[in-house]
């Protein structure tokens, strides 16, 4: 008598289910990493734009204040700097 080998379908189905689960975990991890990278990139771009705007405003205001005090042949005062900030706000809002 020749015995036929029985196929254990439960183990095959369980193995396939584990492989599908592992693949879904890997793809989820990749998706999370990509989403995080995009978020960090967007945040970096936003910070860079904000710094550029602030530095531009500071430069314009200090140049204005320095030129005003130099034209009037006196020392730089806090009022000059405040007026420079107002000028920079007007200049950059256009």
C-alpha positions, 0 to 999 in steps of 0.5 A: 500500500502506497500512502498518499501525502496529505496536504495541510492546507491550514499551514499553507493558508497561514503562511500566505496570511503571514506573508501578506501581513509582513508585506502590508507592514513594510508598505505601511512603514515606507508610506509613513517614512515618505509622509514624514519626509514630505512633512519635514521638507515642507516645514523646512521650506516654510522656515526658510521663507520666514527667515528670508522675510525676517532678514530682508525686513531687518536689513531694510530697516537697519539700512534705512535707520543708518542712512537717516542718522548718517544724513543728519550727521548724528548717532543712530537712535532707537527712534531711527530703528523704529522708523526703519521698521515702519518703512520696511513694513510699508516697503515689503507690503507693496 
